[in-house]
Amino acid sequence: MNSWKDFAQLAAYLVQNADASGTPEAARRSAVSRMYYAAFCLLRDHAQAHWNFEATEHSADHARLRDLLRKRNQRELVSSMSDLQVWREMCDYRLTADGLETLYEKAEKEAQEIFDYLDRCQGK
């Protein structure tokens, strides 16, 4: 895998081609989910490399990562990850999800804030 950001690129592709896909709702739902996944995996890997986070590769890692961010006083990251997770769960588990087009835009914005933070940490 080149980068977890590949999932963000896939999300953008899904949204750009949602109407032509024949399954626009599924494409938009999947895009929100993939955007969360990209942000989570990049932030998890950063936490492992720099903050001694020990991933267990279980679902508990999602809450454990947010707890670590809280302890490190990273309020903006906690907020972004919390919003992204709520939206991902809405898209993955709810029968109806209103406003999918704007929901993806919100997810993309929050994920980009995380990507920008990580780029700054790496001096890019």
CNS distance restraints for C-alpha pairs under 8 A (distance, minus, plus):
assign (resid   2 and name CA) (resid   6 and name CA) 7.11 0.50 0.50
assign (resid   4 and name CA) (resid   8 and name CA) 7.55 0.50 0.50
assign (resid   4 and name CA) (resid  38 and name CA) 5.12 0.50 0.50
assign (resid   4 and name CA) (resid  39 and name CA) 7.79 0.50 0.50
assign (resid   4 and name CA) (resid  41 and name CA) 6.44 0.50 0.50
assign (resid   4 and name CA) (resid  42 and name CA) 6.14 0.50 0.50
assign (resid   5 and name CA) (resid   9 and name CA) 6.46 0.50 0.50
assign (resid   5 and name CA) (resid  38 and name CA) 5.55 0.50 0.50
assign (resid   5 and name CA) (resid  39 and name CA) 7.75 0.50 0.50
assign (resid   5 and name CA) (resid  42 and name CA) 7.69 0.50 0.50
assign (resid   6 and name CA) (resid  10 and name CA) 6.19 0.50 0.50
assign (resid   6 and name CA) (resid  38 and name CA) 7.53 0.50 0.50
assign (resid   7 and name CA) (resid  11 and name CA) 6.14 0.50 0.50
assign (resid   7 and name CA) (resid  34 and name CA) 5.60 0.50 0.50
assign (resid   7 and name CA) (resid  35 and name CA) 6.55 0.50 0.50
assign (resid   7 and name CA) (resid  37 and name CA) 7.24 0.50 0.50
assign (resid   7 and name CA) (resid  38 and name CA) 5.43 0.50 0.50
assign (resid   8 and name CA) (resid  12 and name CA) 6.34 0.50 0.50
assign (resid   8 and name CA) (resid  31 and name CA) 7.94 0.50 0.50
assign (resid   8 and name CA) (resid  34 and name CA) 6.32 0.50 0.50
assign (resid   8 and name CA) (resid  35 and name CA) 5.07 0.50 0.50
assign (resid   8 and name CA) (resid  38 and name CA) 5.81 0.50 0.50
assign (resid   9 and name CA) (resid  13 and name CA) 6.25 0.50 0.50
assign (resid  10 and name CA) (resid  14 and name CA) 6.13 0.50 0.50
assign (resid  10 and name CA) (resid  31 and name CA) 7.32 0.50 0.50
assign (resid  10 and name CA) (resid  34 and name CA) 7.49 0.50 0.50
assign (resid  11 and name CA) (resid  15 and name CA) 6.35 0.50 0.50
assign (resid  11 and name CA) (resid  30 and name CA) 7.15 0.50 0.50
assign (resid  11 and name CA) (resid  31 and name CA) 4.03 0.50 0.50
assign (resid  11 and name CA) (resid  32 and name CA) 6.91 0.50 0.50
assign (resid  11 and name CA) (resid  34 and name CA) 5.78 0.50 0.50
assign (resid  11 and name CA) (resid  35 and name CA) 6.10 0.50 0.50
assign (resid  12 and name CA) (resid  16 and name CA) 6.11 0.50 0.50
assign (resid  12 and name CA) (resid  31 and name CA) 6.86 0.50 0.50
assign (resid  13 and name CA) (resid  17 and name CA) 6.12 0.50 0.50
assign (resid  14 and name CA) (resid  18 and name CA) 5.57 0.50 0.50
assign (resid  14 and name CA) (resid  27 and name CA) 5.37 0.50 0.50
assign (resid  14 and name CA) (resid  28 and name CA) 6.67 0.50 0.50
assign (resid  14 and name CA) (resid  30 and name CA) 7.65 0.50 0.50
assign (resid  14 and name CA) (resid  31 and name CA) 5.96 0.50 0.50
assign (resid  15 and name CA) (resid  27 and name CA) 6.39 0.50 0.50
assign (resid  15 and name CA) (resid  28 and name CA) 5.64 0.50 0.50
assign (resid  15 and name CA) (resid  31 and name CA) 6.45 0.50 0.50
assign (resid  15 and name CA) (resid 104 and name CA) 7.96 0.50 0.50
assign (resid  17 and name CA) (resid  21 and name CA) 5.98 0.50 0.50
assign (resid  17 and name CA) (resid  27 and name CA) 8.00 0.50 0.50
assign (resid  18 and name CA) (resid  22 and name CA) 7.41 0.50 0.50
assign (resid  18 and name CA) (resid  23 and name CA) 6.74 0.50 0.50
assign (resid  18 and name CA) (resid  24 and name CA) 4.33 0.50 0.50
assign (resid  18 and name CA) (resid  25 and name CA) 7.44 0.50 0.50
assign (resid  18 and name CA) (resid  27 and name CA) 5.36 0.50 0.50
assign (resid  18 and name CA) (resid  28 and name CA) 6.53 0.50 0.50
assign (resid  19 and name CA) (resid  23 and name CA) 7.14 0.50 0.50
assign (resid  19 and name CA) (resid  24 and name CA) 5.01 0.50 0.50
assign (resid  20 and name CA) (resid  24 and name CA) 7.45 0.50 0.50
assign (resid  21 and name CA) (resid  27 and name CA) 7.55 0.50 0.50
assign (resid  23 and name CA) (resid  27 and name CA) 6.20 0.50 0.50
assign (resid  24 and name CA) (resid  28 and name CA) 6.15 0.50 0.50
assign (resid  25 and name CA) (resid  29 and name CA) 6.06 0.50 0.50
assign (resid  25 and name CA) (resid 100 and name CA) 7.47 0.50 0.50
assign (resid  26 and name CA) (resid  30 and name CA) 5.95 0.50 0.50
assign (resid  27 and name CA) (resid  31 and name CA) 6.08 0.50 0.50
assign (resid  28 and name CA) (resid  32 and name CA) 6.44 0.50 0.50
assign (resid  28 and name CA) (resid 100 and name CA) 6.21 0.50 0.50
assign (resid  28 and name CA) (resid 101 and name CA) 6.94 0.50 0.50
assign (resid  28 and name CA) (resid 104 and name CA) 6.93 0.50 0.50
assign (resid  29 and name CA) (resid  33 and name CA) 6.40 0.50 0.50
assign (resid  29 and name CA) (resid  88 and name CA) 7.86 0.50 0.50
assign (resid  29 and name CA) (resid  91 and name CA) 4.94 0.50 0.50
assign (resid  29 and name CA) (resid  92 and name CA) 6.88 0.50 0.50
assign (resid  29 and name CA) (resid 100 and name CA) 6.93 0.50 0.50
assign (resid  30 and name CA) (resid  34 and name CA) 6.04 0.50 0.50
assign (resid  30 and name CA) (resid  91 and name CA) 7.36 0.50 0.50
assign (resid  30 and name CA) (resid  92 and name CA) 7.68 0.50 0.50
assign (resid  31 and name CA) (resid  35 and name CA) 6.12 0.50 0.50
assign (resid  31 and name CA) (resid 104 and name CA) 6.89 0.50 0.50
assign (resid  32 and name CA) (resid  36 and name CA) 6.45 0.50 0.50
assign (resid  32 and name CA) (resid  84 and name CA) 7.97 0.50 0.50
assign (resid  32 and name CA) (resid  87 and name CA) 7.03 0.50 0.50
assign (resid  32 and name CA) (resid  88 and name CA) 5.88 0.50 0.50
assign (resid  32 and name CA) (resid  91 and name CA) 7.05 0.50 0.50
assign (resid  32 and name CA) (resid 103 and name CA) 7.39 0.50 0.50
assign (resid  32 and name CA) (resid 104 and name CA) 5.35 0.50 0.50
assign (resid  32 and name CA) (resid 107 and name CA) 6.17 0.50 0.50
assign (resid  32 and name CA) (resid 108 and name CA) 7.80 0.50 0.50
assign (resid  33 and name CA) (resid  37 and name CA) 6.32 0.50 0.50
assign (resid  33 and name CA) (resid  87 and name CA) 7.71 0.50 0.50
assign (resid  33 and name CA) (resid  88 and name CA) 4.68 0.50 0.50
assign (resid  33 and name CA) (resid  89 and name CA) 7.81 0.50 0.50
assign (resid  33 and name CA) (resid  91 and name CA) 6.86 0.50 0.50
assign (resid  33 and name CA) (resid  92 and name CA) 7.05 0.50 0.50
assign (resid  34 and name CA) (resid  38 and name CA) 6.14 0.50 0.50
assign (resid  35 and name CA) (resid  39 and name CA) 6.37 0.50 0.50
assign (resid  35 and name CA) (resid  84 and name CA) 7.94 0.50 0.50
assign (resid  35 and name CA) (resid 107 and name CA) 6.64 0.50 0.50
assign (resid  35 and name CA) (resid 108 and name CA) 6.60 0.50 0.50
assign (resid  35 and name CA) (resid 111 and name CA) 6.57 0.50 0.50
assign (resid  36 and name CA) (resid  40 and name CA) 5.98 0.50 0.50
assign (resid  36 and name CA) (resid  81 and name CA) 7.65 0.50 0.50
assign (resid  36 and name CA) (resid  84 and name CA) 5.48 0.50 0.50
assign (resid  36 and name CA) (resid  85 and name CA) 6.46 0.50 0.50
assign (resid  36 and name CA) (resid  88 and name CA) 6.49 0.50 0.50
assign (resid  36 and name CA) (resid 107 and name CA) 7.35 0.50 0.50
assign (resid  36 and name CA) (resid 111 and name CA) 6.94 0.50 0.50
assign (resid  37 and name CA) (resid  41 and name CA) 6.00 0.50 0.50
assign (resid  38 and name CA) (resid  42 and name CA) 6.18 0.50 0.50
assign (resid  38 and name CA) (resid 111 and name CA) 7.88 0.50 0.50
assign (resid  39 and name CA) (resid  43 and name CA) 6.06 0.50 0.50
assign (resid  39 and name CA) (resid  81 and name CA) 7.75 0.50 0.50
assign (resid  39 and name CA) (resid 111 and name CA) 5.57 0.50 0.50
assign (resid  39 and name CA) (resid 114 and name CA) 6.51 0.50 0.50
assign (resid  39 and name CA) (resid 115 and name CA) 7.01 0.50 0.50
assign (resid  40 and name CA) (resid  44 and name CA) 5.88 0.50 0.50
assign (resid  40 and name CA) (resid  62 and name CA) 7.64 0.50 0.50
assign (resid  40 and name CA) (resid  81 and name CA) 7.30 0.50 0.50
assign (resid  41 and name CA) (resid  45 and name CA) 6.07 0.50 0.50
assign (resid  42 and name CA) (resid  46 and name CA) 6.23 0.50 0.50
assign (resid  42 and name CA) (resid 115 and name CA) 7.91 0.50 0.50
assign (resid  43 and name CA) (resid  47 and name CA) 6.10 0.50 0.50
assign (resid  43 and name CA) (resid 114 and name CA) 7.57 0.50 0.50
assign (resid  43 and name CA) (resid 118 and name CA) 7.49 0.50 0.50
assign (resid  44 and name CA) (resid  48 and name CA) 6.20 0.50 0.50
assign (resid  44 and name CA) (resid  53 and name CA) 7.65 0.50 0.50
assign (resid  44 and name CA) (resid  55 and name CA) 7.54 0.50 0.50
assign (resid  44 and name CA) (resid  65 and name CA) 6.82 0.50 0.50
assign (resid  45 and name CA) (resid  49 and name CA) 6.21 0.50 0.50
assign (resid  46 and name CA) (resid  50 and name CA) 5.95 0.50 0.50
assign (resid  46 and name CA) (resid  51 and name CA) 7.58 0.50 0.50
assign (resid  46 and name CA) (resid 118 and name CA) 7.65 0.50 0.50
assign (resid  47 and name CA) (resid  51 and name CA) 4.80 0.50 0.50
assign (resid  47 and name CA) (resid  52 and name CA) 6.42 0.50 0.50
assign (resid  47 and name CA) (resid  53 and name CA) 5.26 0.50 0.50
assign (resid  47 and name CA) (resid  65 and name CA) 7.89 0.50 0.50
assign (resid  48 and name CA) (resid  52 and name CA) 5.15 0.50 0.50
assign (resid  48 and name CA) (resid  53 and name CA) 4.37 0.50 0.50
assign (resid  48 and name CA) (resid  54 and name CA) 6.05 0.50 0.50
assign (resid  48 and name CA) (resid  55 and name CA) 7.26 0.50 0.50
assign (resid  49 and name CA) (resid  53 and name CA) 7.61 0.50 0.50
assign (resid  53 and name CA) (resid  65 and name CA) 7.67 0.50 0.50
assign (resid  53 and name CA) (resid  68 and name CA) 7.84 0.50 0.50
assign (resid  55 and name CA) (resid  61 and name CA) 6.06 0.50 0.50
assign (resid  56 and name CA) (resid  60 and name CA) 7.87 0.50 0.50
assign (resid  56 and name CA) (resid  61 and name CA) 6.47 0.50 0.50
assign (resid  57 and name CA) (resid  61 and name CA) 6.70 0.50 0.50
assign (resid  59 and name CA) (resid  63 and name CA) 7.97 0.50 0.50
assign (resid  60 and name CA) (resid  64 and name CA) 6.14 0.50 0.50
assign (resid  61 and name CA) (resid  65 and name CA) 5.82 0.50 0.50
assign (resid  62 and name CA) (resid  66 and name CA) 6.56 0.50 0.50
assign (resid  63 and name CA) (resid  67 and name CA) 6.15 0.50 0.50
assign (resid  64 and name CA) (resid  68 and name CA) 6.22 0.50 0.50
assign (resid  65 and name CA) (resid  69 and name CA) 6.26 0.50 0.50
assign (resid  66 and name CA) (resid  70 and name CA) 6.22 0.50 0.50
assign (resid  66 and name CA) (resid  78 and name CA) 5.66 0.50 0.50
assign (resid  66 and name CA) (resid  81 and name CA) 7.32 0.50 0.50
assign (resid  66 and name CA) (resid  82 and name CA) 7.76 0.50 0.50
assign (resid  67 and name CA) (resid  71 and name CA) 6.29 0.50 0.50
assign (resid  68 and name CA) (resid  72 and name CA) 6.20 0.50 0.50
assign (resid  69 and name CA) (resid  73 and name CA) 6.21 0.50 0.50
assign (resid  69 and name CA) (resid  74 and name CA) 5.14 0.50 0.50
assign (resid  69 and name CA) (resid  75 and name CA) 7.22 0.50 0.50
assign (resid  69 and name CA) (resid  77 and name CA) 6.98 0.50 0.50
assign (resid  69 and name CA) (resid  78 and name CA) 6.09 0.50 0.50
assign (resid  70 and name CA) (resid  74 and name CA) 5.75 0.50 0.50
assign (resid  70 and name CA) (resid  75 and name CA) 6.33 0.50 0.50
assign (resid  70 and name CA) (resid  78 and name CA) 6.58 0.50 0.50
assign (resid  74 and name CA) (resid  78 and name CA) 6.29 0.50 0.50
assign (resid  75 and name CA) (resid  79 and name CA) 6.10 0.50 0.50
assign (resid  76 and name CA) (resid  80 and name CA) 6.13 0.50 0.50
assign (resid  77 and name CA) (resid  81 and name CA) 6.00 0.50 0.50
assign (resid  77 and name CA) (resid 114 and name CA) 6.62 0.50 0.50
assign (resid  78 and name CA) (resid  82 and name CA) 5.91 0.50 0.50
assign (resid  79 and name CA) (resid  83 and name CA) 6.11 0.50 0.50
assign (resid  80 and name CA) (resid  84 and name CA) 6.10 0.50 0.50
assign (resid  80 and name CA) (resid 110 and name CA) 5.29 0.50 0.50
assign (resid  80 and name CA) (resid 111 and name CA) 7.12 0.50 0.50
assign (resid  80 and name CA) (resid 113 and name CA) 7.75 0.50 0.50
assign (resid  80 and name CA) (resid 114 and name CA) 7.41 0.50 0.50
assign (resid  81 and name CA) (resid  85 and name CA) 6.04 0.50 0.50
assign (resid  81 and name CA) (resid 110 and name CA) 7.74 0.50 0.50
assign (resid  81 and name CA) (resid 111 and name CA) 7.98 0.50 0.50
assign (resid  82 and name CA) (resid  86 and name CA) 6.23 0.50 0.50
assign (resid  83 and name CA) (resid  87 and name CA) 6.23 0.50 0.50
assign (resid  83 and name CA) (resid 107 and name CA) 7.86 0.50 0.50
assign (resid  83 and name CA) (resid 110 and name CA) 7.85 0.50 0.50
assign (resid  84 and name CA) (resid  88 and name CA) 6.02 0.50 0.50
assign (resid  84 and name CA) (resid 107 and name CA) 5.91 0.50 0.50
assign (resid  84 and name CA) (resid 110 and name CA) 7.08 0.50 0.50
assign (resid  84 and name CA) (resid 111 and name CA) 7.58 0.50 0.50
assign (resid  85 and name CA) (resid  89 and name CA) 6.06 0.50 0.50
assign (resid  86 and name CA) (resid  90 and name CA) 6.13 0.50 0.50
assign (resid  87 and name CA) (resid  91 and name CA) 6.17 0.50 0.50
assign (resid  87 and name CA) (resid 103 and name CA) 7.41 0.50 0.50
assign (resid  87 and name CA) (resid 107 and name CA) 7.51 0.50 0.50
assign (resid  88 and name CA) (resid  92 and name CA) 5.95 0.50 0.50
assign (resid  89 and name CA) (resid  93 and name CA) 5.59 0.50 0.50
assign (resid  89 and name CA) (resid  94 and name CA) 7.43 0.50 0.50
assign (resid  90 and name CA) (resid  94 and name CA) 5.24 0.50 0.50
assign (resid  90 and name CA) (resid  97 and name CA) 6.59 0.50 0.50
assign (resid  91 and name CA) (resid  97 and name CA) 6.32 0.50 0.50
assign (resid  99 and name CA) (resid 103 and name CA) 5.91 0.50 0.50
assign (resid 100 and name CA) (resid 104 and name CA) 6.15 0.50 0.50
assign (resid 101 and name CA) (resid 105 and name CA) 6.75 0.50 0.50
assign (resid 102 and name CA) (resid 106 and name CA) 6.31 0.50 0.50
assign (resid 103 and name CA) (resid 107 and name CA) 6.16 0.50 0.50
assign (resid 104 and name CA) (resid 108 and name CA) 5.97 0.50 0.50
assign (resid 105 and name CA) (resid 109 and name CA) 6.22 0.50 0.50
assign (resid 106 and name CA) (resid 110 and name CA) 6.29 0.50 0.50
assign (resid 107 and name CA) (resid 111 and name CA) 6.03 0.50 0.50
assign (resid 108 and name CA) (resid 112 and name CA) 5.99 0.50 0.50
assign (resid 109 and name CA) (resid 113 and name CA) 6.38 0.50 0.50
assign (resid 110 and name CA) (resid 114 and name CA) 6.64 0.50 0.50
assign (resid 111 and name CA) (resid 115 and name CA) 6.23 0.50 0.50
assign (resid 112 and name CA) (resid 116 and name CA) 5.95 0.50 0.50
assign (resid 113 and name CA) (resid 117 and name CA) 6.18 0.50 0.50
assign (resid 114 and name CA) (resid 118 and name CA) 6.24 0.50 0.50
assign (resid 115 and name CA) (resid 119 and name CA) 6.10 0.50 0.50
assign (resid 116 and name CA) (resid 120 and name CA) 6.18 0.50 0.50
assign (resid 117 and name CA) (resid 121 and name CA) 6.31 0.50 0.50
assign (resid 118 and name CA) (resid 122 and name CA) 6.32 0.50 0.50
assign (resid 119 and name CA) (resid 123 and name CA) 6.13 0.50 0.50
assign (resid 119 and name CA) (resid 124 and name CA) 5.12 0.50 0.50
assign (resid 120 and name CA) (resid 124 and name CA) 5.79 0.50 0.50
